[in-house]
């Protein structure tokens, strides 16, 4: 079935792109779970893990032992362990370069001001579980927390029917995470936010999850720090007639195979390329192991937009969509790079496939979705830091700004603010 749509103006998108809405039924379920975890602690965790994951937990087995972690590490193929180590090193080194510097300076009045950065003391990393849990999810959060200097990293990972991917535990060992709990879903987010007898309370929670995890993060924002409320994965490719149709098809389907709700979009000014990409997708889809998911995603959310003027319309559409991943397969990528201002990560050139970003490039693959790139950024070392302002006012500096401060305070009716200045004069 063709997914090709002709777009001649921005308003043509109005009936195609829809705003994200909150599912009230999911929100109600999550509210109930959060309340029970807050009130009942471990018992609620045990009950919901049995209900949702068919796994019986208690205070002794809720956490992976060091022996279990070491066994999983040893059961992970050596070549895969080496690849995970390489990925960790690349992600760690990239984000280490982001670490900001402290700053102190003196202004013309002689007031010394500045700022000082500190790592967040404790962070909870959520990793999707079961056989579909990904070691890359561990690396893309854990390596950055380490680069920021976070001392305590707690990881939660659901284990439905007791199943888990040993490589995810191997990745945790490589990162240096030794507190890994066998809980998932919104109950895990609640436990990290409030703490329980077994699960420590953390200062911030990061990492992707399903719609229940995302809703729990939305509801608990403010009670605990939250990286973002992530939605389904997205990719937008801008391509001209110089691009390779098979490469584009693979990149579009690389997102479609993630999730039924994932979104894969191509914008081009070449009808020939659009037809070729559609043909390649029809050819590749039946060969995929996750063909049911990829097909469902592509047929529900896949789009190929053919526009008259690629430079003009692609920029308009890209900034409107604000995709998680943006690939530029065009002869003049610099124009688009300078004109598009809303994307989680931008991949320049035909060899810069999004898959490189998922595993090896350096920047975290935890990125803003659902248009939130308009106001947020991908996970970085800044998400694991906090900043204190520094103020050191000498008597000379105080004397120069005291009267102005008194005037400002009195204009707001805050008498004792003004008095605090006057008593020092």
C-alpha positions in Angstrom: 0.0 0.0 0.0 1.5 3.4 -1.0 2.2 5.9 1.7 3.2 8.7 -0.7 1.5 12.0 -0.1 1.9 15.2 -2.2 2.4 18.3 0.0 2.2 21.7 -1.7 1.8 23.9 1.4 2.2 23.8 5.1 -1.6 23.7 5.8 -1.7 20.3 4.0 -0.2 18.9 7.2 -3.1 19.8 9.4 -5.0 16.6 8.7 -1.9 14.4 8.8 -0.1 15.4 12.0 -1.9 15.2 15.2 -1.1 16.5 18.7 -0.3 14.0 21.4 -3.1 13.5 23.9 -3.1 11.9 27.3 -4.9 8.6 27.6 -7.1 9.1 30.7 -7.6 5.4 31.2 -3.8 4.9 31.3 -3.4 7.9 33.6 -6.0 6.5 36.0 -4.2 3.2 36.2 -0.9 4.8 36.8 -2.3 7.1 39.5 -3.6 4.1 41.4 -0.3 2.2 41.1 1.7 5.3 42.3 -0.5 5.7 45.3 -0.2 2.1 46.4 3.6 2.1 46.0 3.8 5.3 48.0 1.6 3.9 50.8 2.5 0.2 50.7 6.1 0.2 49.5 7.6 -3.2 48.8 4.3 -5.0 49.1 2.8 -3.0 46.2 5.9 -3.7 44.2 5.6 -7.5 44.8 1.9 -7.5 44.0 2.2 -5.6 40.7 5.3 -7.6 39.6 3.3 -10.8 40.1 0.3 -9.3 38.3 2.1 -7.8 35.3 5.3 -9.8 35.0 4.3 -13.1 36.4 7.3 -13.0 38.7 7.2 -13.6 42.5 9.5 -11.3 44.3 10.5 -10.8 47.9 13.0 -8.8 49.8 15.8 -11.3 49.1 15.4 -11.7 45.3 14.2 -8.3 44.3 17.7 -7.2 43.6 20.2 -8.9 41.3 23.1 -10.4 43.3 26.7 -9.9 42.3 26.8 -13.5 41.4 23.8 -13.1 39.0 25.4 -10.1 37.4 28.8 -11.8 37.0 27.1 -14.9 35.5 25.2 -12.7 33.0 28.4 -11.0 32.1 30.2 -14.3 31.5 27.3 -15.6 29.5 27.5 -12.6 27.2 29.6 -13.4 24.1 33.1 -12.0 24.5 32.9 -10.1 21.2 29.6 -8.4 22.3 31.2 -7.5 25.6 34.0 -5.8 23.8 31.6 -3.9 21.6 29.6 -2.8 24.7 32.9 -1.6 26.3 33.8 0.4 23.1 30.3 1.9 23.1 30.7 2.9 26.8 34.1 4.5 26.2 32.8 6.5 23.2 29.7 7.7 25.0 31.6 8.5 28.2 34.3 10.4 26.4 31.9 12.5 24.4 29.9 13.5 27.4 32.9 14.1 29.5 33.8 16.9 27.1 30.4 18.6 27.9 31.2 19.1 31.6 30.9 22.8 32.2 33.5 24.8 34.2 32.9 26.7 37.4 33.1 30.5 37.1 33.9 33.3 39.5 34.2 37.0 38.4 34.1 40.5 39.9 31.9 43.2 38.4 32.5 46.9 38.2 30.9 47.5 41.6 33.3 45.0 43.1 30.6 42.3 43.7 32.0 38.8 43.3 29.6 36.4 41.6 29.7 33.1 39.8 28.5 29.6 39.7 29.6 26.1 40.8 28.5 22.8 39.3 27.8 19.6 41.3 26.7 16.1 40.1 23.3 14.9 41.2 24.0 12.5 44.1 21.6 9.6 43.2 20.0 8.7 39.8 17.6 6.0 38.9 18.0 4.5 35.4 14.9 2.7 33.9 15.7 0.0 31.3 12.9 -1.8 29.4 13.0 -5.5 30.3 12.5 -9.0 29.1 14.2 -10.5 26.1 13.8 -7.1 24.4 15.8 -5.2 26.9 18.7 -3.4 25.3 22.2 -3.0 26.6 22.5 0.2 24.7 19.8 1.7 26.9 22.0 1.0 29.9 25.0 2.6 28.2 23.2 5.7 26.9 22.1 6.7 30.4 24.7 5.1 32.7 27.8 6.3 30.8 26.6 9.9 31.0 25.8 9.7 34.7 29.3 8.4 35.2 30.8 11.3 33.1 28.9 13.7 35.3 30.3 12.2 38.5 27.1 10.8 39.9 28.0 8.6 42.9 24.9 6.4 43.2 23.3 4.9 40.2 20.2 2.6 40.7 18.9 0.6 37.8 15.4 -1.0 37.5 14.6 -3.5 34.8 11.4 -5.7 34.6 12.0 -9.4 34.2 8.7 -10.9 32.8 8.5 -14.6 33.7 11.9 -14.2 35.1 13.4 -13.5 31.7 16.0 -10.9 31.0 18.8 -10.1 28.5 22.2 -11.1 30.0 23.8 -8.4 27.9 21.9 -5.7 29.7 23.4 -6.8 33.0 26.8 -7.1 31.3 26.4 -3.5 30.2 25.5 -2.5 33.8 28.6 -4.2 35.1 30.7 -2.4 32.5 29.2 1.0 33.5 29.7 0.1 37.2 26.0 -0.3 38.3 25.7 -2.9 41.0 22.2 -2.1 42.3 19.8 -3.5 39.7 16.2 -4.2 40.7 13.8 -6.7 39.0 10.9 -4.3 38.8 9.5 -2.3 35.9 6.5 -0.3 34.8 5.0 2.7 36.6 5.5 0.8 39.9 9.3 1.0 39.4 9.2 4.7 38.7 7.1 5.2 41.8 9.5 3.2 43.9 12.5 5.3 42.7 10.5 8.5 43.4 9.3 7.6 46.9 11.6 4.8 48.0 10.6 1.5 49.6 12.2 -0.9 52.1 14.1 -2.4 49.3 14.4 0.3 46.6 16.3 3.5 47.5 14.8 6.9 46.7 16.7 8.8 44.1 17.0 12.4 43.1 16.3 12.0 39.4 15.0 9.3 37.0 16.1 8.8 33.4 15.6 6.3 30.7 12.9 5.3 28.2 9.9 3.1 28.8 6.4 2.2 27.6 3.3 4.5 27.9 2.8 3.5 31.5 6.4 4.4 32.4 6.1 7.7 30.5 2.8 8.6 32.3 4.3 7.7 35.7 7.2 10.1 34.9 4.8 12.8 33.9 2.8 12.4 37.1 5.8 12.3 39.4 7.7 15.2 37.9 8.3 17.6 40.7 8.3 14.8 43.3 11.5 13.6 41.7 13.6 14.9 38.8 12.6 13.6 35.4 14.7 13.6 32.2 11.7 13.7 29.8 8.4 12.1 29.1 9.3 10.1 26.1 7.0 8.9 23.4 7.4 6.4 20.5 10.6 6.6 18.4 10.7 8.9 15.3 12.7 9.5 12.3 12.5 12.2 9.6 14.6 11.9 6.4 15.1 14.8 4.0 16.4 13.4 0.7 16.9 14.6 -2.9 17.4 12.5 -6.0 21.1 11.8 -5.2 20.1 9.6 -2.2 20.0 5.8 -2.2 16.5 4.4 -2.0 17.5 1.2 -0.3 19.5 3.0 2.4 16.5 5.3 3.1 14.1 2.4 3.3 16.4 0.6 5.9 16.6 3.8 8.0 12.9 4.3 7.9 12.2 0.7 9.0 14.9 0.8 11.6 12.5 3.0 13.6 9.4 1.2 12.6 10.7 -2.1 14.0 11.0 -0.4 17.5 7.3 -0.1 18.2 3.8 -0.2 16.6 3.5 3.5 17.4 6.9 4.6 16.0 6.9 7.2 13.3 9.0 7.1 10.0 8.7 10.0 7.6 10.5 10.8 4.3 10.4 14.3 2.6 11.7 14.5 -0.9 11.1 16.5 -4.1 11.7 13.4 -6.3 8.6 11.3 -7.1 11.0 8.7 -8.6 12.9 8.4 -5.3 9.6 8.2 -3.4 8.4 5.3 -5.6 11.7 3.6 -5.3 11.7 3.9 -1.5 8.2 2.6 -1.3 9.2 -0.4 -3.4 12.3 -1.1 -1.2 10.1 -1.0 1.9 7.6 -3.5 0.4 10.6 -5.7 -0.5 12.4 -5.5 2.9 9.4 -5.7 5.3 8.6 -9.4 4.8 12.2 -10.3 5.5 12.4 -8.8 9.0 12.2 -10.8 12.2 10.1 -8.0 13.7 8.0 -7.7 10.5 4.7 -7.6 12.4 5.8 -4.7 14.5 7.5 -2.9 11.6 4.6 -3.5 9.2 2.1 -2.2 11.8 4.2 0.9 12.5 4.8 1.7 8.8 1.2 1.2 7.7 -0.1 3.2 10.6 2.5 6.0 10.9 4.8 5.8 7.9 4.7 8.7 5.4 6.5 9.8 2.3 5.9 13.4 1.5 6.6 14.7 -2.0 7.1 18.4 -2.2 7.6 20.9 -5.0 10.4 22.9 -3.4 12.6 20.7 -1.1 14.7 23.5 0.5 11.6 25.6 1.4 9.0 22.9 2.4 11.5 20.5 4.1 12.6 23.2 6.5 9.0 24.2 7.3 7.9 20.6 7.8 11.0 19.6 9.8 10.6 22.5 12.2 6.9 21.8 12.6 7.4 18.0 13.2 10.5 18.6 15.4 11.6 14.9 15.0 13.6 12.8 17.4 16.0 11.9 14.6 16.6 13.9 11.5 18.7 12.6 8.6 19.9 14.9 5.8 20.6 12.9 2.6 21.0 15.9 0.3 23.6 17.5 -1.8 23.7 20.7 0.3 23.2 19.6 4.0 24.6 22.9 5.4 21.6 24.9 4.2 19.2 22.6 6.1 21.6 22.4 9.1 21.5 26.2 9.4 17.8 26.5 8.7 16.3 23.7 10.9 16.1 24.5 14.6 14.0 21.7 16.0 15.4 18.2 16.1 16.7 15.9 18.8 19.7 14.7 16.8 20.8 15.6 13.2 22.6 13.1 11.0 24.5 14.6 8.1 25.2 12.7 4.9 24.2 9.3 3.6 26.6 7.3 5.7 25.4 9.0 9.0 22.7 6.5 9.5 20.6 6.9 12.7 21.8 3.4 13.7 25.3 4.7 14.2 23.8 7.2 16.7 22.0 4.5 18.5 25.2 2.6 19.4 28.5 4.2 18.7 28.6 7.9 17.6 28.9 9.5 21.0 25.8 11.6 21.8 23.1 9.8 23.8 20.3 8.2 21.9 17.8 9.3 24.6 16.2 12.2 22.7 13.1 14.4 22.8 10.1 12.9 21.0 6.5 13.9 20.1 7.6 17.4 19.0 9.3 18.2 22.3 12.5 19.1 20.5 10.9 22.5 20.2 11.8 23.1 23.9 14.1 20.3 25.1 17.3 18.5 24.2 18.7 15.0 24.2 20.1 13.5 27.4 23.5 15.0 28.3 25.8 15.5 31.2 23.8 18.6 32.1 20.9 16.3 33.0 23.0 14.9 35.8 24.3 18.2 37.2 22.9 21.0 39.3 24.3 24.5 39.7 24.7 26.8 42.7 25.0 30.6 42.3 27.9 32.2 44.2 27.6 35.7 45.7 30.3 37.4 47.7 29.6 41.0 48.5 32.3 43.1 50.1 31.6 46.3 52.2 32.7 48.5 49.3 30.5 46.7 46.8 27.6 46.7 49.4 27.9 50.5 49.8 27.6 51.0 46.0 24.4 49.1 45.5 22.7 49.4 48.9 20.5 52.4 48.2 19.3 51.0 44.9 18.4 47.7 46.6 16.5 49.5 49.4 14.5 51.5 46.8 13.6 48.3 44.9 12.6 46.4 48.0 10.4 49.3 49.3 8.7 49.5 45.9 7.5 46.0 46.4 6.3 46.6 50.0 8.9 44.3 51.5 9.9 46.3 54.5 12.3 43.8 56.1 14.1 43.3 52.9 14.9 47.0 53.0 15.7 46.9 56.7 18.2 44.1 56.1 20.1 46.5 54.0 19.7 49.6 56.2 21.0 47.8 59.4 24.2 47.2 57.5 24.7 50.8 56.3 
